[in-house]
């Protein structure tokens, strides 16, 4: 029987505790609603440690984490609650994989340098939104770009990647970092941002 | 860190060096006066490989200057 857990507004580690309780009571098809990335990551680790499949989807401002499969009890992972809090910086909209117009090769070099500089900054952006050819950055193979994005993520920067755009470029399976998202979420992030900077 | 006399030189150097060891494109540090705002960062373990590449003229001599950067201290090496 499907079990639905509403863990919205519940502080870490409550979402994981509730999911674990449901698993312990024999549930094999659990959907947990949470409101932060830390909870998604903790739930994902829990499911994987128990040999179960996990799939998380953004739902408006929240996330739905679906855990299914046959449980193979294993050692439970450590629950991480002290991930860095989201920085207070601005939101950056990255709508292409290069900076400016004029020369593409120069533009791509500038984009690499831009993300590097952003990652080194003491005030990283709150959120990066990737659309159109911008999705080629988190879904690409350029090590420096991926390294910078990973550093930004580790500093608490949210990374949203347009799923429609990934699909258009045939890169859906290649997205290496960030949450595959949609226009609703991206527009909501823009509306809630103090300032949106278009790159 | 390698700083360059021109943007074209920096981009050509990235292409020439990237297959040999990891390089990262970064903005030229404010402490350095260079014609170009693009520099290449090479981590210390690859210092010898970089010096070897420079000795072999992988980048046209005169196009770049090599600096060692430690914390905020910048020393020109070549």
Interface residues (C-beta under 8 A of the other chain):
Chain A: X105 X106 X109 X112 X113 X116 X117 X143 X144 X147
Chain B: X7 X10 X11 X14 X22 X24 X25 X26 X27 X38
